């Protein structure tokens, strides 16, 4: 999403609410009650993911989740009025954010654009080795948030791959005529399918990662004077 633009001000005029152009006031520190509320909510989400990792989605009952979190059913509904469905939808989005953190950390260590992009399927395949979490993220989870709303992990991956391919095109690493937005969308789909396959058969993970790398290499511009 593009950042909100502040309307232009006449020369010498301080922004509204900031006399003399001084520094903006610091954001108010959350109260103890607000911090406790956030902590309890996070504990419930992590408890849900812990239960799913062991029992799968079907076994992630309210009783098991609250037992894992050390809280009550009433507390769960106070934080997630929609109950189990709301909590699991938030757990799905949290898993997506965790996935992106892992992928970005790995990508930051790579100098080559192909290996930077390979960090995203690698993170997905690492998740898939935790079979139940992999199936939750790739198969059952999307149904909780609705197919019309792309998960935060998928959207971020799409944006990153699109940007990385765009830079590769500008630098002449891939042909100028390629439709990077459409290719990025297809690559994101390939990553999800690889995750599904590896969740069902962990031995498929290395082959899927290598296949993804081969696709990226096939996009490269021909080397001048090459065969």
Residue pairs with C-beta under 8 A, 6 or more apart in sequence:
6 15
9 15
14 20
14 21
14 22
15 21
15 24
18 24
30 38
37 79
40 71
40 75
40 79
41 79
41 80
41 90
43 69
43 70
43 71
44 65
44 66
44 69
44 71
44 75
44 76
44 79
44 80
44 87
45 87
45 90
45 91
45 94
46 69
46 94
47 65
47 66
47 68
47 69
48 60
48 65
48 87
48 88
48 91
49 91
49 94
49 95
49 133
50 68
51 59
51 60
51 61
51 64
51 65
51 68
52 59
52 60
52 91
52 132
52 133
52 136
53 130
53 132
53 133
54 132
55 64
55 132
56 132
56 135
56 136
57 88
57 132
57 135
57 136
57 140
57 141
60 84
60 88
61 84
62 73
62 76
62 83
62 84
63 73
65 76
65 84
65 87
66 72
66 73
66 75
66 76
69 76
76 83
76 87
77 83
79 87
80 86
80 87
80 90
85 144
88 141
88 144
89 144
89 145
92 136
92 137
92 141
92 142
92 144
92 145
92 151
93 145
93 151
93 152
95 127
95 133
95 136
95 137
95 141
95 153
96 137
96 151
96 152
96 153
96 154
96 156
97 152
97 153
99 123
99 124
99 127
99 137
99 153
100 123
100 152
100 153
100 156
100 157
102 123
102 126
103 119
103 120
103 122
103 123
103 124
103 157
104 119
106 119
106 122
106 123
107 115
107 116
107 117
107 119
107 120
107 160
110 116
110 118
110 119
113 164
113 167
113 168
113 173
114 213
114 216
114 217
116 164
117 161
117 164
117 165
117 187
117 216
118 209
118 212
118 213
118 216
120 157
120 160
120 161
120 191
121 190
121 191
121 194
121 195
121 208
121 209
121 212
122 209
124 138
124 191
124 192
124 194
124 195
124 198
125 194
125 195
125 198
125 205
125 208
125 209
127 133
127 134
127 137
127 195
128 134
128 138
128 194
128 195
128 196
128 197
128 198
128 199
128 202
128 205
129 198
129 202
129 205
131 199
131 200
131 202
134 195
134 196
134 198
134 199
135 196
135 199
135 200
137 153
137 195
138 192
138 195
138 196
138 199
139 196
139 199
141 151
142 151
145 151
150 158
154 188
154 192
157 188
157 191
158 184
158 185
158 188
161 184
161 187
161 188
162 180
162 181
162 184
165 174
165 178
165 180
165 183
165 184
165 219
166 180
168 174
168 219
169 175
169 176
169 178
169 180
172 221
173 220
173 221
174 180
174 219
174 220
174 221
175 219
175 221
178 219
183 219
187 212
187 215
190 212
190 215
191 212
194 204
194 205
194 208
194 209
194 211
194 212
197 204
197 208
198 204
198 205
198 208
